[in-house]
Amino acid sequence: MKNTLFIVLFFVFGLAVTGIVHAQRFVDHHDGTVTDTQYNLMWTKDANPLGKFKWDDAVDRCSSFSLAGKMSLQKVIVNQAAIPQRSSRREH
């Protein structure tokens, strides 16, 4: 019985710690943006803020897109693509 209680408490504590770490990694600015503090990237909360476009039209729209006065969407895409690849190369 003591072992079962210990295992359950250990599991619950682990879930609580995981939630705290996750909450600290992502910061909601309440202006339509969220920052990933691990990679220092800012994301839009809306997965499709500009609607649907053909590729060339989407690239043109992204170059002038701004959300809450932050950097353009195009810059975020370039930074987002580069950082995780560099970190995954170091891990292997």
Backbone as JSON Lines, residues from 0, in Angstrom:
{"i":0,"aa":"M","n":[0.83,-1.19,0.0],"ca":[0.0,0.0,0.0],"c":[0.87,1.26,0.0]}
{"i":1,"aa":"K","n":[1.94,1.25,0.82],"ca":[2.83,2.42,0.87],"c":[3.52,2.62,-0.47]}
{"i":2,"aa":"N","n":[3.92,1.51,-1.1],"ca":[4.58,1.62,-2.4],"c":[3.64,2.2,-3.45]}
{"i":3,"aa":"T","n":[2.41,1.77,-3.45],"ca":[1.42,2.28,-4.4],"c":[1.19,3.77,-4.19]}
{"i":4,"aa":"L","n":[1.04,4.18,-2.95],"ca":[0.84,5.59,-2.64],"c":[2.05,6.41,-3.07]}
{"i":5,"aa":"F","n":[3.24,5.9,-2.82],"ca":[4.46,6.6,-3.21],"c":[4.52,6.77,-4.73]}
{"i":6,"aa":"I","n":[4.19,5.71,-5.46],"ca":[4.22,5.77,-6.93],"c":[3.2,6.78,-7.45]}
{"i":7,"aa":"V","n":[2.01,6.78,-6.89],"ca":[0.98,7.72,-7.32],"c":[1.41,9.16,-7.02]}
{"i":8,"aa":"L","n":[1.92,9.41,-5.84],"ca":[2.37,10.76,-5.49],"c":[3.54,11.21,-6.37]}
{"i":9,"aa":"F","n":[4.45,10.3,-6.65],"ca":[5.58,10.61,-7.52],"c":[5.09,10.99,-8.92]}
{"i":10,"aa":"F","n":[4.13,10.23,-9.44],"ca":[3.56,10.49,-10.76],"c":[2.85,11.84,-10.79]}
{"i":11,"aa":"V","n":[2.04,12.13,-9.8],"ca":[1.31,13.41,-9.73],"c":[2.28,14.57,-9.62]}
{"i":12,"aa":"F","n":[3.31,14.44,-8.8],"ca":[4.32,15.49,-8.67],"c":[5.02,15.73,-10.01]}
{"i":13,"aa":"G","n":[5.34,14.64,-10.71],"ca":[5.98,14.76,-12.03],"c":[5.11,15.51,-13.02]}
{"i":14,"aa":"L","n":[3.83,15.24,-13.02],"ca":[2.91,15.96,-13.91],"c":[2.84,17.43,-13.55]}
{"i":15,"aa":"A","n":[2.82,17.74,-12.28],"ca":[2.76,19.14,-11.83],"c":[4.01,19.89,-12.27]}
{"i":16,"aa":"V","n":[5.17,19.29,-12.09],"ca":[6.43,19.93,-12.47],"c":[6.48,20.14,-13.98]}
{"i":17,"aa":"T","n":[6.05,19.14,-14.75],"ca":[6.03,19.27,-16.2],"c":[5.15,20.43,-16.63]}
{"i":18,"aa":"G","n":[4.0,20.58,-16.02],"ca":[3.1,21.69,-16.34],"c":[3.7,23.03,-16.01]}
{"i":19,"aa":"I","n":[4.42,23.13,-14.91],"ca":[5.07,24.38,-14.52],"c":[6.16,24.74,-15.51]}
{"i":20,"aa":"V","n":[6.98,23.77,-15.9],"ca":[8.05,24.03,-16.86],"c":[7.45,24.48,-18.19]}
{"i":21,"aa":"H","n":[6.39,23.81,-18.64],"ca":[5.74,24.17,-19.9],"c":[5.18,25.59,-19.81]}
{"i":22,"aa":"A","n":[4.56,25.93,-18.72],"ca":[3.98,27.27,-18.55],"c":[5.05,28.34,-18.56]}
{"i":23,"aa":"Q","n":[6.23,28.06,-18.03],"ca":[7.3,29.05,-18.0],"c":[7.96,29.19,-19.37]}
{"i":24,"aa":"R","n":[7.92,28.15,-20.2],"ca":[8.55,28.22,-21.51],"c":[7.77,29.12,-22.47]}
{"i":25,"aa":"F","n":[6.45,29.08,-22.42],"ca":[5.61,29.84,-23.35],"c":[4.93,30.99,-22.62]}
{"i":26,"aa":"V","n":[5.16,32.21,-23.1],"ca":[4.6,33.41,-22.47],"c":[3.55,34.0,-23.4]}
{"i":27,"aa":"D","n":[2.32,34.08,-22.91],"ca":[1.21,34.67,-23.66],"c":[1.2,36.17,-23.37]}
{"i":28,"aa":"H","n":[1.36,36.98,-24.41],"ca":[1.41,38.44,-24.25],"c":[0.02,39.07,-24.29]}
{"i":29,"aa":"H","n":[-1.02,38.28,-24.51],"ca":[-2.41,38.74,-24.56],"c":[-2.63,39.8,-25.63]}
{"i":30,"aa":"D","n":[-1.83,39.75,-26.71],"ca":[-2.0,40.65,-27.85],"c":[-2.01,39.87,-29.16]}
{"i":31,"aa":"G","n":[-2.28,38.56,-29.06],"ca":[-2.28,37.71,-30.24],"c":[-0.96,37.03,-30.49]}
{"i":32,"aa":"T","n":[0.02,37.22,-29.58],"ca":[1.33,36.61,-29.74],"c":[1.71,35.79,-28.51]}
{"i":33,"aa":"V","n":[2.58,34.8,-28.74],"ca":[3.12,33.95,-27.68],"c":[4.62,33.85,-27.93]}
{"i":34,"aa":"T","n":[5.43,33.92,-26.87],"ca":[6.87,33.77,-27.0],"c":[7.31,32.42,-26.46]}
{"i":35,"aa":"D","n":[8.13,31.72,-27.25],"ca":[8.79,30.49,-26.83],"c":[10.13,30.91,-26.25]}
{"i":36,"aa":"T","n":[10.26,30.88,-24.92],"ca":[11.47,31.38,-24.27],"c":[12.67,30.47,-24.48]}
{"i":37,"aa":"Q","n":[12.46,29.21,-24.86],"ca":[13.59,28.31,-25.11],"c":[14.35,28.74,-26.36]}
{"i":38,"aa":"Y","n":[13.63,29.14,-27.41],"ca":[14.27,29.54,-28.67],"c":[14.18,31.04,-28.91]}
{"i":39,"aa":"N","n":[13.57,31.78,-27.99],"ca":[13.4,33.22,-28.11],"c":[12.69,33.59,-29.42]}
{"i":40,"aa":"L","n":[11.59,32.87,-29.69],"ca":[10.8,33.12,-30.89],"c":[9.41,33.58,-30.5]}
{"i":41,"aa":"M","n":[8.84,34.45,-31.31],"ca":[7.48,34.9,-31.07],"c":[6.58,34.33,-32.16]}
{"i":42,"aa":"W","n":[5.43,33.81,-31.75],"ca":[4.48,33.17,-32.65],"c":[3.14,33.9,-32.58]}
{"i":43,"aa":"T","n":[2.34,33.77,-33.64],"ca":[0.96,34.24,-33.55],"c":[0.14,33.12,-32.91]}
{"i":44,"aa":"K","n":[-0.87,33.47,-32.16],"ca":[-1.74,32.46,-31.57],"c":[-2.68,31.89,-32.62]}
{"i":45,"aa":"D","n":[-2.95,32.64,-33.66],"ca":[-3.8,32.19,-34.76],"c":[-2.93,31.48,-35.79]}
{"i":46,"aa":"A","n":[-3.21,30.22,-36.07],"ca":[-2.39,29.45,-36.99],"c":[-2.51,29.93,-38.44]}
{"i":47,"aa":"N","n":[-3.53,30.7,-38.75],"ca":[-3.75,31.15,-40.12],"c":[-4.24,32.6,-40.11]}
{"i":48,"aa":"P","n":[-3.42,33.54,-39.64],"ca":[-3.9,34.92,-39.45],"c":[-4.2,35.67,-40.74]}
{"i":49,"aa":"L","n":[-3.63,35.25,-41.85],"ca":[-3.84,35.97,-43.1],"c":[-4.84,35.3,-44.03]}
{"i":50,"aa":"G","n":[-5.35,34.14,-43.67],"ca":[-6.25,33.41,-44.55],"c":[-5.48,32.52,-45.5]}
{"i":51,"aa":"K","n":[-6.17,31.96,-46.5],"ca":[-5.54,31.07,-47.47],"c":[-5.09,31.86,-48.69]}
{"i":52,"aa":"F","n":[-3.86,31.56,-49.17],"ca":[-3.3,32.21,-50.34],"c":[-2.49,31.19,-51.13]}
{"i":53,"aa":"K","n":[-2.25,31.49,-52.39],"ca":[-1.27,30.73,-53.17],"c":[0.11,31.12,-52.64]}
{"i":54,"aa":"W","n":[1.12,30.29,-52.89],"ca":[2.45,30.48,-52.3],"c":[3.0,31.88,-52.55]}
{"i":55,"aa":"D","n":[3.05,32.32,-53.81],"ca":[3.64,33.63,-54.11],"c":[2.88,34.77,-53.44]}
{"i":56,"aa":"D","n":[1.56,34.68,-53.43],"ca":[0.76,35.7,-52.75],"c":[1.02,35.69,-51.25]}
{"i":57,"aa":"A","n":[1.18,34.5,-50.68],"ca":[1.45,34.39,-49.24],"c":[2.79,35.01,-48.89]}
{"i":58,"aa":"V","n":[3.81,34.78,-49.72],"ca":[5.14,35.37,-49.46],"c":[5.05,36.89,-49.49]}
{"i":59,"aa":"D","n":[4.32,37.43,-50.47],"ca":[4.16,38.89,-50.54],"c":[3.43,39.43,-49.31]}
{"i":60,"aa":"R","n":[2.38,38.75,-48.89],"ca":[1.62,39.19,-47.71],"c":[2.47,39.13,-46.45]}
{"i":61,"aa":"C","n":[3.28,38.08,-46.31],"ca":[4.1,37.91,-45.1],"c":[5.14,39.01,-44.97]}
{"i":62,"aa":"S","n":[5.65,39.49,-46.1],"ca":[6.7,40.51,-46.03],"c":[6.21,41.81,-45.42]}
{"i":63,"aa":"S","n":[4.9,42.05,-45.47],"ca":[4.37,43.29,-44.89],"c":[3.49,43.04,-43.67]}
{"i":64,"aa":"F","n":[3.4,41.79,-43.22],"ca":[2.53,41.44,-42.1],"c":[3.16,41.83,-40.77]}
{"i":65,"aa":"S","n":[2.38,42.41,-39.89],"ca":[2.84,42.74,-38.54],"c":[1.7,42.43,-37.58]}
{"i":66,"aa":"L","n":[2.03,41.89,-36.43],"ca":[1.01,41.56,-35.44],"c":[1.39,42.22,-34.13]}
{"i":67,"aa":"A","n":[0.52,43.03,-33.62],"ca":[0.73,43.73,-32.35],"c":[2.01,44.56,-32.37]}
{"i":68,"aa":"G","n":[2.37,45.09,-33.55],"ca":[3.55,45.93,-33.67],"c":[4.86,45.18,-33.58]}
{"i":69,"aa":"K","n":[4.81,43.85,-33.69],"ca":[6.02,43.02,-33.59],"c":[6.63,42.81,-34.97]}
{"i":70,"aa":"M","n":[7.74,42.08,-35.02],"ca":[8.44,41.82,-36.28],"c":[7.53,41.12,-37.28]}
{"i":71,"aa":"S","n":[7.92,41.17,-38.54],"ca":[7.08,40.58,-39.59],"c":[7.07,39.06,-39.49]}
{"i":72,"aa":"L","n":[6.03,38.47,-40.03],"ca":[5.87,37.02,-40.01],"c":[6.99,36.34,-40.78]}
{"i":73,"aa":"Q","n":[7.46,36.94,-41.85],"ca":[8.51,36.34,-42.66],"c":[9.79,36.16,-41.83]}
{"i":74,"aa":"K","n":[10.17,37.13,-41.03],"ca":[11.36,37.01,-40.2],"c":[11.21,35.89,-39.17]}
{"i":75,"aa":"V","n":[10.04,35.75,-38.62],"ca":[9.79,34.69,-37.65],"c":[9.96,33.33,-38.31]}
{"i":76,"aa":"I","n":[9.45,33.17,-39.52],"ca":[9.56,31.89,-40.22],"c":[11.02,31.55,-40.46]}
{"i":77,"aa":"V","n":[11.84,32.5,-40.89],"ca":[13.26,32.25,-41.14],"c":[13.95,31.85,-39.84]}
{"i":78,"aa":"N","n":[13.74,32.59,-38.77],"ca":[14.38,32.26,-37.49],"c":[13.91,30.92,-36.96]}
{"i":79,"aa":"Q","n":[12.64,30.64,-37.06],"ca":[12.08,29.39,-36.55],"c":[12.66,28.2,-37.29]}
{"i":80,"aa":"A","n":[12.88,28.31,-38.57],"ca":[13.41,27.19,-39.34],"c":[14.87,26.92,-39.01]}
{"i":81,"aa":"A","n":[15.63,27.94,-38.68],"ca":[17.06,27.77,-38.46],"c":[17.4,27.26,-37.07]}
{"i":82,"aa":"I","n":[16.79,27.78,-36.05],"ca":[17.2,27.47,-34.68],"c":[16.99,26.01,-34.29]}
{"i":83,"aa":"P","n":[15.81,25.42,-34.48],"ca":[15.66,24.02,-34.09],"c":[16.58,23.08,-34.87]}
{"i":84,"aa":"Q","n":[16.89,23.38,-36.12],"ca":[17.79,22.53,-36.89],"c":[19.19,22.57,-36.3]}
{"i":85,"aa":"R","n":[19.67,23.75,-35.93],"ca":[20.99,23.83,-35.32],"c":[21.05,23.07,-34.02]}
{"i":86,"aa":"S","n":[20.03,23.2,-33.18],"ca":[20.05,22.52,-31.89],"c":[19.94,21.02,-32.07]}
{"i":87,"aa":"S","n":[19.18,20.53,-33.06],"ca":[19.07,19.08,-33.25],"c":[20.36,18.5,-33.79]}
{"i":88,"aa":"R","n":[21.12,19.26,-34.55],"ca":[22.41,18.77,-35.04],"c":[23.39,18.58,-33.89]}
{"i":89,"aa":"R","n":[23.35,19.46,-32.92],"ca":[24.26,19.35,-31.78],"c":[23.95,18.12,-30.93]}
{"i":90,"aa":"E","n":[22.68,17.74,-30.89],"ca":[22.27,16.62,-30.06],"c":[22.7,15.29,-30.64]}
{"i":91,"aa":"H","n":[22.93,15.2,-31.96],"ca":[23.25,13.91,-32.59],"c":[24.73,13.68,-32.66]}
